[in-house]
Amino acid sequence: MQIGSDSAFDRDDRLSLILCQRQLPDGERWLEIATGPTGERHDILQRSDDTLTVKPWPFADKEFTVCIDACYLTQMKFETDCELVMALKQSPIDSIEWHFVA
């Protein structure tokens, strides 16, 4: 779905962190996603209608939707992997969706 630059992976990795950590700024303000090794900077903006756009637009499709299932944990540290797995199993699952438009 993306057309490549050398930093496409880094850009998309950073974009996924911005979305999943709910770091999109309010008030239709741009947020830097990443600047590649060639100096090309990508930014994201959430519009008032909640659609998202990226500049410059790096994707082949002009519009698409991304969906994830998220678990929210209140505990930040776990003593064992089993403790973490149990907490994830007991957490409510919330579906989150983002709609991107060029």
Salt bridges, closest charged atoms under 4 A:
ASP12 OD1 - ARG11 NE 2.96
GLU32 OE1 - ARG41 NH1 3.71
ASP43 OD1 - ARG41 NH2 2.82
GLU63 OE2 - HIS99 NE2 2.70
